[in-house]
Amino acid sequence: MNKAAFSLDRYVFEKAQIDFTKNTSEEIDISFNPMGKFIKGQENSKFELSFEIIVHNGDKENGFVKVLCLSYFDFEGKITFEEIPTYFYRNSIAIIFPYLRSFISTLTLQANRPPLVLPTLNLSSLEEPLKRNTKEE
């Protein structure tokens, strides 16, 4: 199997929703919804990571912060869906999470509230859900 080198091309925040009226305590819980789309290209293959983060406390159904980030990765060379290395799934999330963290802190600070600073997390457990939720286009 060939080595698959990849790089982050760009990222955008598609959705950002904050409802401070649902923030009822200091303690927070965070859930994630990672999904992927693999696009085989003529020269290079691409991957679109859709990474949604929901911050809630108390009410698991309704988070008070919801952010959806789309990030685009380029693979060096033409690889197939089956050749995506397993480390890519884990690393793509690890690469984009600091941007999400920073965005949420800045957004809450700009709302003239104390910033919501998410903890640094080991997100390697999201590797399998991302693999399961990845489709080939």
Phi, psi and omega in degrees: 000134179285152176289131180256105177271141180220161178213152176284123179274307180194169175214153178219150175262112183277326184215135174220119183227127177228130177230095184294340178293341178268356179274098188256356179205171179285331183281133180240157174233144183235133173235156186231148175226091179268137176220151182225156176224121180261130181238111179279123182257173178294317181248316180231148176267155183230160179221130176252118178259121174257114187235109180255137178238136180233124179252126181218165172214131182078287185272104182293334183289317187243105177282155177267347173228128175226125180227133176243123180243131173254128177233148186238126180245145176249135172264141177284115180089175183265107177246163178263168179304318182290339182271001176296121181291147182299327180295338180299317183300313180294314185289325180298321178291317180297328180289319187273337184302318178300327177293319176297314179303312180296318180299315181295319178298314181295317181297315180290325177295318180293341177277010180062039177239163172298136184295142173271107181256109178287146179289158171288136186230151170271109185258021181298337178291347179275357180301310182294314177300323178293317177302313181296327184263021178255130179243154176263136180252000000 
